[in-house]
Amino acid sequence: MKKNHLCGHYPSNAWKKTVRVMKLTAVLLFLVVFSVSAEGFSQGSNISMRMENASLKEVFQELTSLSEYTFVYSEKMISGIEIDLFHVEGVTFEEALKESLRGTDLEYYLEGKVIVIRKKEPAVIHKEEQEKKTISGQVTDNDGIPLPGVSVVIKGTNIGIATNIDGEYFLELESKEAVLVFSFVGMLSQELACNGQQVLNVVLKPDSEQMAEVVVTGLQTIEKGRATGSFTILKNEDMDNVVSADFREKLIGAASGVYIDKDNNLMIRGQGTLLGNKKPLIVLDGIPLESSELNLNPNDIDQISVLKDAASASIWGVRAANGVVVITTKRGAKNDKLAVSYSGSYSIEDKVDIGDYHRLNASEYAELEFERSLGKGIFRWSDTDGYNQVQKVWIDYEEQGSISLDEARARIAEIGAFDNESQIEDLFYQRKTVQRHNISLTTGTDKVSHYFSINYDKTDQELVGNSADKINFIGNTDLNLAKGIDLQIGLRGTYQKGNNNGNGSAWEMLPYQRILDEEGAYVDQNHSISDGYRELLAANGFLDWSQNNLRKVRMNDKTKETTNVATSLKLDIELIKGLKFTSFGSYETGRTEGRNLYGSEHDYVRDMKNSFTEVSDTKTPEIVAWHLPKKGGILDLSYDLLKSFAIRNTLQYSINTDNFRIKFMAGNELYSLKTKYSSNRLFGYDDGSMAHEAIDLASLQEGKFKGYTGKRSYLSYSPELEETLEKYASYFGTANLSYQDKYDLFASVRLDQTNMLVNSSQFRNNPSWSVGGKWHLSQEEFFQSDWINDLAVKVSYGLSGNIEKSTGPDIVGKVDQSYSLSGLNFLSITNPENKELGWEKTNMLNVGVDYSILGGRMYGTFEFYEKRSRDLLSTVNNDATSGWGSVLKNAASVLNRGLDVSLNARLLNRIFLWDVGANFSYNYNKVTDINYTPSAGSLYFQSPLKGKAISYIAAVPYAGLDAAGEPQIKKKGDDTILPYTDLSKLTIDDHRFMGRSTPPVFGSLTNTFRYKDLSLGIMITYKLGHKVRMPSPDNSFFDDFNPSEWMSEKYRWTKPGDELTKWAPKLDASPGYASFDRGNVVKYSDYLVDKGDIIRLKSISLEYKLNKLMEKLPVKDASIRFNAENLWYWAANRYNLDTDYLDASGYGSPFSLPVRAKYTVSLKLNL
């Protein structure tokens, strides 16, 4: 629960039942108390203090630390009161207290060990002859527990008193018909007429809206204390540790059970599908955010509720198996004056370090490439094919015989003396910078409230030539049309224009390849055509065929514009007391237009024109025809369109009695999402006139024309047109029951229908349901504890679903065109008919404990979950005579089991505050059933295997090197050593299963320190218990050559005896293609599997409140903040590589650029 916090005390979760605990809670809950005291101060040690330029609050905090007294006051009351010099020497506590209040309009009242600060009461003139009436009584809660600190005020005056420790009060009245107002934080206020009685006892009831945060499910709100499911509630300020325009990245370390990978993909409580959708459903203000994550500004977020279990998420049915993230945006408040806020930030990242790709240096690279060519030769289809610098040396030595071997080696050394690493870093990369500016306005009357904000982001990416400008806006309006009739209007939109001209693969250039010469001119990098043939073609009229990666970047003109607008209406009508009808509608439309223009002089355009220019023969290559327009450039156009709408109607009935709170909800929803995609290419395009020329596309696709080599050339391009339509009809209901605020029950049911399973009637109706209960142990009479303030046990169980949109039970065909045969259209079957296909289903059990101890200074949750997913889509073996050797069926099951733990604590609560937050998550995952056995070779690509984790890492038992430097493998059982050529003889059982690539343990630790106006935050994240594949020394196959740093002599076998100390095989210089098996034995060996544990200093933030500096300005609140992210990490692997950026799936390069340090300065102003 969340209460109003006073005096800087840490939040307490509930008021307690025993008088002893009530005394402590009263300190936390007093708001404004009026009283006259006859009690005196205890005679303790004298006090000496000296403070300069301190706030009154800081003086009170220091007095608290020097005494046994606790202060209670309204933050608003003492806000802005500054003391230039507070100096007392050897005085009593009472004298020091009076000195602190000197010159203010405040006074104090002593209640036990509690000092209540209040405004001085104005003098009240009474007629002497007027006889005063008296009234007294006791204020208690529903259970009869006295409530100390309740404000009892005569309505219409500032005369009042606060109840004492026993909940008692005594007042003198001027009129026997006075009305008394009883108010207490966390309780509903009451106004009672005296009517002449002398004793008036009052029972205050809890104000659940004030006492508790609410869990927003997107369809309804549930009080946090009453919610039986698993959830995490995050306010906007809870996500300040990470600076990002992507709210998913800001969730890093903020919630237990939520795993976020390097690409900011979310996974809640493990992967519960093999081929289906793995992402959680994201709901923004009640609208499923399946297509428009771009138009969300994190500054506009008020709250995020992460729904993790069935009781929380199953209300969303088929889309909720992976969890739900519900985002609520900010809204205005009624009777609020116009408030304007500004926030701005500037971020800068460290520059890309090409060394993070661990390339082999140019000298060793050139030497190894030459040595390899001496044995293998170089691969060229014909004499017209080109060659690089090293290959040219080999040609001069081996084919031409024009140089000796020593001369060849000297030239290789000269080539390797230049390394282009610094040129790549300087010319292709830059520091990423982001500017953000946000202005928001809120205002409200008794009938209407508004929230509006506009945001501008300007980003210069790490690649030179890539940038983006984005504008977001949002407007939320709440109107009270009449008594019991409320209307909410929402509108949000985005416009973004991006330039995508950079080259992210520049690091893949040969390390000795120059980009610019010493004079800054472009160096020709075209190695596809021999120099001699190029000169011959140029003499016959061909265009300049030089190529340069940097020139391409500078001549690129690639833009993408995105526009997205969404609107929503929500109408609430209270039909009768407790019965509310809600109608909700939303509409979203968006489009993305891509435009890639290659001018007539662009390297790519000249290459295309030359490639499709026909010659008579290669000896005398006279031009026969230009099959692409000789003039003009090339324009690529793409167009994405989406339209979606949702209509939802609900009926909700609430009943509140002394013991029961009951709420029912029933509703239905229609949802539709339609997308279109088209692309086209214009040849001979002139941007000035917007004219282009027609080409014989069909003949070019069929290869009817010959190119510059005298052979057929095929144009692998075709316009595209795609359209999808998803429709859902859903019916749902929920029921909540609370008894005596001790026992809570919840149930939900939902039925989903979709057009994606049209001909599968038995699976068309997909039910989801959940049940849950919560027992508030600390509310029981038998529960007596001085240090446990709140304790509740909760259990939930339910069913939700998932669907894979790329397949279905119906036969699906694709119209295509034959390029190489007839050129006619044909229909290819992409999905066979399979009426047994249906929904994937997930059952989840959650058992949890919510607790608060030590007066609310420590609180958190401990939860166990078990998620069993069944009927999962998987590949199964099929009768090959059907034309399909394997098909997709609902034939697999997966188990996820784990723990989620969160802990929050205030370790210091004096002038210096120290808060700690910790999140811990553990996940166990395995495939429990699947009707398919993968081949041994597919193990390296994590093909699902029964009994193993989804992300298992299978490895070849590596036996090191033989005496000749060749890799070897082991056979399981007898450990027979085999040559790498026997890799195919290894069975599944012969492989070693090393663990999983996703961490079973992950979490965060956050420390926040506050002193006066300064606060320091430190967040550490960790991922433990997983494995990673370390980079392979050489990924060369066929004619390519791609050695990494681990191919250097430090690791590579070079002479007999090295097999005893080195693990990387010798250079493969044997004739013919490189062996796949030779490379795979090392790449997928158990030797290259290492620990994936990593601990990261995710962020350090320093914030300073500027209020004192802004006193003379029309600024209510101001702060400046500095953030530094990703400054340091520790990794358990042998090379200290950032394991978050290593790929263990077996596909492609194992490298991606690791995250770089980022520095941000932010300013916030509230006017």
Buried (B, 14 or more C-beta within 10 A) or exposed (E): BBBBBBBBBBBBBBBBBEEEBBBBBBBBBBBBBBBEBEEEBEEEEEBEBEBEEBBBBBBBBBBBEBBEBBBBBBEEBBEEBBBEEBEBEEBBBBBBBBBBBEEBEBBBBBBBBBBBBBBEEEEEEEEEEEEEBEBEBBBBBBEEBBBBBBBBBBEEBEBBBBBBBBBBBEBEBBEEEBBBBBBBBBBBEBEBEBEEEEEBEBBBEBBBEBBBBBBBBBBBBBBBBBBBBBBBBBEBEBBBBBBBBEBBBBBBBBBBBBBBEBEBEBBBBBBBBBBBBBBBBBBBBBBBBBBBBBBBBBBBBBBBBBBBBBBBBBBBBBBBBBBBBBBBBBBBBEEBEEBBBBBBBBBBBBBBEBEBBBBBBBBBBBBBBBBBBEEBBBEBEEEBBBBBBBBBBBBBBBEEEEBEEEEBBEBBEEBBEBBBBEBBBEBBBBBBBBBBBBBBBBBBEEEBBBBBBBBBBBBBBBBBBBBBBBBBBBBBBBBBEEEEEBBBBBBBBBBBBBBBBBBBEBBBBBBBBBBBEEEEEBBBBBBBBBEEBBEBBEEBEBBEBBBBBBBBBEBBBBBBEBBBBBBBBBBBBBEEEBBBBBBBBBBBBBBBBBBBBBBBEBBBBBBBBBBBBBBEEBEEBEBEEBBBBEEBBBBBBBBBBBBBBBBBBBBBBBEEEEEEBBBBBBBBBBBBBBBBBBBBBBBBBBEEEEEBBEBEBBEBBBBBBBBBBBEEBBBEBBEEEEEEEBEBBBBBBBBBBBEBBBEBBBBBBBBBBBEBBEEBEEBBEBBBBBBBBBBBBBBEEEEEBEEBBBBBBBBBBBBBBBBBEEBBBBEBEEEEBEBEEEBEEEEEEEBBEBBBBBBBBBBBBBBBBBBBBBBBBBBBBBBBBBBBBBBBBBBBEBEEEEEBEEBBBBBBBBBBBBBBBBBBBBEEBEBEBBBBBBBBBBBBBBBEBBEBEBEBBBBBEBBBBBEBBBBBBBBBBBBBBBEEBBBBBBBEEEEEBBBBEBBEEBEBEBBBBBBBBBBBBBBBBBBBBBEBBEBBBBBBBBBBBBBBBBBBBBBBBEEEBBBBBBBBBEBBBEEEEBBEEBBBBBBBEEEEEBBEBBBBBBBBBBBBBBBBBBBBBBBBBBBBBBBEEBEEEEBBEBBBBEBBBBBEBEBBBEEEBBBBBBBBEBEEEBBBBBBBEBBBBBBBBBB
